[in-house]
Amino acid sequence: MRRAVARTLRHPEFWLVLALSGATFAVHDVAYALRVPFWTDEAWVAVTTRFPLSQLPAVTSSTPIGWSLLLRVFAVGSGGHQWLRILPLLFSALTVAAAYLLARGLGWRDRRSAILAATVTAVSVLFSPALLVRDDLKQYTADAFLALAVLAGLSRLEREWSRRRLAALAVLCVVGMLFSHTTLFVAVAAFGALALLHLARRAWPRLLETAIGGVAAGVGIGIVYVVFDARAVVPGLTSYWEAYYVPLRHGLGASLRFLRENLATLHSFIGLGPTWLIALFAALGLVVLVRVARPAVALAIALLGPEMIAVSGLKKYPLLDERTSTFLLVIGVALAAIGIAGLCDLIASGTVRRAGRWAASRSPRSLAAMTVAVVAVGAFIVGSRHDIRSHDLPAEDVRTQAAYVYEHRTPDDVVLVNLNSNWGFAYYWAAGTPAQSASTAVLQKYIAVFPDQPQLVIARNRDTSGVRAALDQALSLARSHSGARVWVVRTHVTAIEAAAWSAALQTDHLTLRQVDSAGLSVIVPGS
């Protein structure tokens, strides 16, 4: 074991992959990511770290259980920091490494061609806008990593068939499901591609082995889904993603229009220019994969498109949203980069060898190939320049509001928290430990409350009755103590909720007095 580690550390490629992966923390503004407070969609992920580990399956909601578990490695203290965002950045770095391994393991002419192709692919993925904008506390970078990891495992199996490698691919798919729901779709495409190729080649023994491996992977994935994921699939979740389901029931025209319009919107997250150019590069990548003896990988990627359209049409998973389709966008970038690398390899294919060594510096073909690679990657980086070290996190600051109230409230003061702020407030509130309370008003099916702190009132709905009930409770508590104030913590206020607040305050002839720029307000009953 020590010798293997020593050999790895002495290998120049190890340091190349480490440098490319580590560059993730340069192209992202890490200080910004660790400074900006969590917004609503991140807060209900972050707050899971404040509940006991035994409650994790109940509070993880639609986040993969393994991903939520890993978050606890970065949970320092009881909250109030954003160190948790290191996890998605780490998965971005792992995605770059997976891109390198995928391209490196293809059937290139020689080692030099393989390293060039792997470097081009890794750099392209590193600067992919789909990853550059993913500083948020969500599992989408894990989706991208595991998608490329499964494809790399498929390539490895295709390079040298063995039952052990087949089993390793199946295990990877099952374990990957713990961290990424989209691993399921890539796994189906991978085993489906293998089965189709063996069927076409009439390779019956390998077809049988593939079927056994696929069924085993399917059973394992099914167990993970039933035990940890199925509880999060509620009607409201399907309704939330309604705009990203392919309208198959409305016919071919409506479906094509959906794909055309959403692809046009998303092409900037790939970073390769207009849609037609992306399609050209992708087609070239598929051709190159077949040329370098990886038809199963090519077929798996080709099958993902129809598979995801069908899954989306059945309203099982949204398609062409910038977040949930991160794995598809990154696969597209990797595929295009492989296409460019294949073109470079074709240009350099006439390069001569002298005394068993590659005469790169003396070969016009090799120089031309290197120039094409550098120019292509350079153009891709320039096209992605606006997303490098970008600051795209939504400005919702529960942290400042919670901290201000904690420092300035009196023991008799009441804190009223609107529904969408409950998770963020529970994460950042410095006193006590939150508990979960069942709720049908949110997709997470629970809100975070503090039963031992009755002065903390959490609104249980966004509608008129919910706001009215929470306000009445807060006012009643405040009026029982002379001079008590009601601190109002609100973020992510919907239009319906804003109207409900206005109506409730107007009815009681109350005025919200703004306290700071973060959105904190205060009510002084009777003033």
Long-range contacts (C-beta under 8 A, 24 or more apart in sequence): 13-104, 13-115, 16-100, 16-115, 16-119, 17-97, 17-100, 17-101, 17-122, 20-96, 20-97, 20-100, 20-119, 20-122, 20-123, 20-126, 21-93, 21-94, 21-96, 21-97, 21-122, 22-93, 23-96, 23-126, 24-89, 24-92, 24-93, 24-96, 24-126, 24-131, 25-89, 25-93, 27-126, 27-127, 27-132, 27-388, 27-389, 28-89, 28-92, 28-132, 28-135, 28-389, 29-135, 29-389, 29-390, 29-391, 30-89, 32-135, 32-389, 32-391, 32-393, 33-82, 33-85, 33-89, 33-135, 33-393, 34-81, 34-82, 34-83, 34-85, 34-86, 35-82, 36-82, 36-391, 36-393, 36-395, 37-82, 37-396, 37-397, 37-398, 37-399, 37-400, 37-424, 37-428, 38-82, 38-137, 38-398, 38-399, 38-424, 38-427, 39-393, 39-394, 39-395, 39-396, 39-424, 39-491, 39-492, 40-396, 40-420, 40-421, 40-423, 40-424, 40-491, 40-492, 41-136, 41-138, 42-136, 42-137, 42-138, 43-398, 43-421, 43-423, 43-424, 43-427, 44-423, 44-444, 45-71, 45-84, 45-137, 45-138, 46-71, 46-79, 46-84, 46-137, 46-423, 46-424, 46-427, 47-423, 47-424, 47-426, 47-427, 47-434, 47-448, 49-75, 49-79, 49-84, 49-427, 50-75, 50-78, 50-79, 50-426, 50-427, 50-433, 50-434, 50-448, 51-434, 51-435, 51-436, 55-436, 57-227, 57-228, 57-231, 58-436, 58-446, 59-436, 59-444, 59-446, 60-228, 60-232, 61-232, 61-443, 61-444, 61-445, 62-229, 62-232, 62-233, 62-237, 62-443, 63-138, 63-139, 64-139, 64-142, 64-177, 64-178, 64-179, 64-180, 64-181, 64-228, 64-229, 65-178, 65-224, 65-228, 65-229, 66-175, 66-178, 66-179, 67-139, 67-142, 67-178, 67-179, 67-180, 70-179, 71-137, 78-430, 78-433, 79-427, 79-428, 79-429, 79-430, 80-399, 80-403, 80-427, 80-428, 80-430, 82-137, 84-137, 85-135, 85-136, 85-137, 87-137, 88-134, 88-135, 88-136, 88-137, 88-138, 88-139, 88-140, 88-141, 88-142, 89-135, 89-141, 91-139, 91-141, 91-142, 91-144, 91-145, 92-131, 92-134, 92-141, 92-144, 92-145, 94-145, 95-125, 95-131, 95-141, 95-144, 95-145, 95-148, 95-330, 96-122, 96-125, 96-126, 97-122, 98-145, 98-148, 98-149, 98-152, 99-124, 99-125, 99-148, 99-330, 99-334, 99-337, 101-152, 102-148, 102-151, 102-152, 102-155, 102-334, 103-334, 103-337, 103-338, 103-341, 105-152, 105-155, 105-156, 105-159, 106-155, 106-289, 106-292, 106-293, 106-294, 106-297, 106-338, 107-159, 107-292, 107-293, 107-294, 108-292, 108-345, 109-345, 109-349, 110-358, 112-358, 112-360, 113-341, 113-345, 113-348, 116-341, 116-344, 116-345, 116-369, 116-370, 116-373, 117-338, 117-341, 117-342, 117-344, 117-345, 120-337, 120-340, 120-341, 120-344, 120-373, 120-376, 120-377, 121-334, 121-337, 121-338, 121-341, 123-337, 123-377, 123-381, 124-333, 124-334, 124-336, 124-337, 124-340, 124-377, 124-380, 125-330, 125-333, 125-334, 125-337, 127-271, 127-380, 127-381, 127-384, 127-388, 128-269, 128-270, 128-271, 128-329, 128-330, 128-333, 128-384, 129-268, 129-269, 129-270, 129-271, 129-384, 129-387, 130-269, 130-270, 130-271, 130-322, 130-326, 130-329, 130-330, 130-333, 131-326, 131-330, 132-384, 132-387, 132-388, 132-390, 133-269, 133-322, 133-387, 133-390, 133-392, 134-323, 134-326, 135-390, 135-392, 135-393, 136-393, 138-323, 139-179, 139-180, 139-181, 140-323, 140-324, 140-326, 140-327, 141-326, 142-179, 142-180, 143-180, 143-181, 143-182, 143-183, 143-326, 143-327, 144-326, 144-327, 144-330, 144-331, 145-180, 146-172, 146-176, 146-179, 146-180, 146-182, 146-183, 146-186, 146-327, 147-180, 147-182, 147-183, 147-186, 147-327, 147-328, 147-330, 147-331, 148-330, 148-331, 148-334, 149-176, 150-176, 150-183, 150-186, 150-187, 150-190, 151-186, 151-190, 151-297, 151-300, 151-301, 151-331, 153-190, 154-190, 154-193, 154-194, 154-296, 154-297, 154-300, 155-294, 155-296, 155-297, 157-194, 157-296, 158-293, 158-294, 158-295, 158-296, 158-297, 159-293, 159-294, 161-206, 163-209, 166-209, 166-210, 166-213, 167-213, 167-216, 169-213, 169-217, 170-213, 170-214, 170-216, 170-217, 170-220, 171-217, 171-220, 173-217, 173-220, 173-221, 174-217, 174-220, 174-221, 174-224, 177-220, 177-221, 177-224, 177-225, 178-224, 178-228, 180-327, 181-229, 181-317, 182-317, 182-324, 182-327, 183-221, 184-221, 184-225, 185-304, 185-307, 185-308, 185-311, 185-317, 186-300, 186-304, 186-327, 187-217, 187-221, 188-307, 189-300, 189-301, 189-303, 189-304, 189-307, 190-296, 190-300, 191-217, 192-300, 192-303, 192-307, 193-296, 193-297, 193-299, 193-300, 193-303, 194-296, 196-299, 197-295, 197-296, 197-299, 231-445, 232-443, 234-443, 234-445, 236-443, 237-443, 238-315, 240-443, 241-315, 241-318, 241-321, 241-324, 244-312, 244-318, 244-319, 244-320, 244-321, 244-324, 245-312, 245-313, 245-315, 245-318, 245-319, 246-309, 246-312, 246-313, 246-319, 247-313, 248-309, 248-310, 248-313, 249-313, 255-309, 255-313, 259-309, 259-320, 262-319, 262-320, 263-320, 265-320, 266-320, 266-322, 266-325, 266-329, 269-322, 269-329, 270-329, 270-332, 270-333, 270-336, 271-333, 271-380, 271-383, 271-384, 271-387, 272-333, 272-336, 272-380, 272-383, 273-383, 278-332, 278-336, 281-335, 281-336, 281-339, 281-340, 282-332, 282-335, 282-336, 282-339, 283-339, 284-336, 284-339, 284-340, 284-342, 284-343, 285-334, 285-335, 285-336, 285-337, 285-338, 285-339, 285-342, 286-335, 286-339, 287-339, 287-342, 288-338, 288-339, 288-341, 288-342, 288-343, 288-345, 289-335, 289-338, 291-342, 292-342, 301-331, 301-335, 304-328, 304-331, 337-377, 340-372, 340-373, 340-376, 340-377, 341-373, 343-372, 344-369, 344-370, 344-372, 344-373, 345-369, 347-372, 396-424, 396-491, 396-492, 397-491, 397-518, 397-519, 398-424, 398-425, 398-427, 398-428, 398-489, 398-491, 399-424, 399-428, 400-516, 400-518, 400-520, 401-425, 401-489, 401-491, 401-516, 401-518, 401-519, 401-520, 402-428, 402-429, 402-430, 402-489, 403-428, 403-430, 404-515, 404-516, 404-518, 404-520, 405-487, 405-489, 405-520, 406-430, 406-431, 409-485, 409-487, 410-483, 410-484, 410-485, 412-455, 412-478, 412-481, 412-483, 412-484, 413-455, 413-478, 413-484, 413-485, 413-486, 413-487, 414-455, 414-456, 414-457, 414-474, 414-477, 414-478, 414-484, 414-485, 414-486, 414-487, 415-455, 415-456, 415-457, 415-486, 415-487, 415-489, 416-457, 416-459, 416-470, 416-471, 416-474, 416-486, 416-487, 416-488, 416-489, 417-456, 417-457, 417-458, 417-459, 417-489, 417-490, 418-459, 418-462, 418-467, 418-470, 418-488, 418-489, 418-490, 418-491, 418-493, 418-497, 419-447, 419-458, 419-459, 419-460, 419-461, 419-462, 419-466, 419-497, 420-462, 420-491, 420-492, 420-493, 420-494, 420-497, 421-489, 421-490, 421-491, 421-492, 422-447, 422-448, 422-449, 422-458, 422-459, 423-447, 423-448, 424-491, 425-458, 425-489, 426-450, 429-456, 441-466, 462-494, 462-496, 462-497, 462-500, 463-496, 463-497, 463-500, 464-499, 464-500, 464-503, 464-504, 466-500, 467-497, 467-500, 467-501, 467-504, 468-500, 468-504, 471-504, 471-505, 471-508, 474-523, 475-508, 475-523, 475-525, 478-523, 478-525, 479-525, 479-526, 484-525, 485-522, 485-523, 485-524, 485-525, 486-522, 486-523, 486-524, 486-525, 487-515, 487-520, 487-521, 487-522, 488-512, 488-520, 488-521, 488-522, 488-523, 489-519, 489-520, 490-519, 490-521, 491-519
